[in-house]
């Protein structure tokens, strides 16, 4: 069973659906028909499984700029001091991590100011593995979101919309960064039109990707970051184990860091199914 706090959250926020296309009666009827045929909970009503969506942070975990961004050293050891303690140094945007609005804004919300209520949310997973297999520069588009809605109903209020491109299978190889001879990276992300659609037509707390950036690898202007984060939304990058979850029905818990003035940081992601 879920912890009582999670259950209260589910009762309070997650049992109501919002009409995604309010201006389209035909779309609304199609969504209602889909929901009537195959209703699904928006969030886990009782957790039968707990799935870790976090990669282990290692010295050689791939980074956007290609250089090592995680370091640690022994300060105390059991052999010498009868207890162990390490000092760590890490770039905020390393491994499985969250971007706060401040990351791409001037004076935006810092990581310690992100409302904790937004960090427990329904998880909507958009599967673009077939596209990404054919084209590493594939992006989540409005058409992908529309197809998800047709199959699953409206995107839940306060959800995190996650891209599953299958990129995790490349971890541990140069194919994760997938840089060409000119140093340009090729991996999937969210198209700016997709995040614009989410901002205009849904009440979504965050987006997430299983790659190094919510902008696809070839992006030269970070337009998706500059569109999404200044709208006071958060983003998660380098998500793991999305293949273990259904397209809808899971609850995401983002164990975000809480250091003063932070632009983001490594986080522990947990899904309840």
Secondary structure, DSSP 4 states (H G I P E B T S, - for coil): ---HHHHHHIIIIIS----S-TT-HHHHHHHHHHHHHS---SS-SS-S-EEE-BPPP-TT---TTSS--EEEEEEE-HHHHSS-EEEEEE-TT-SSEEE-GGGGSSS---GGGS-GGGGEEEEEEEE-HHHHHH-TT-EE-HHHHHHHHHHH-SPPTTEEEEEE-SGGGGTTSTTTT-B-TTS-B---EE-HHHHHHHHHH--EEEEE-SSS-SS-TT-SS-HHHHHHGGGT-EEEESB--GGGS-SSSEEEEEE----TT-SEEE-EEEEE-
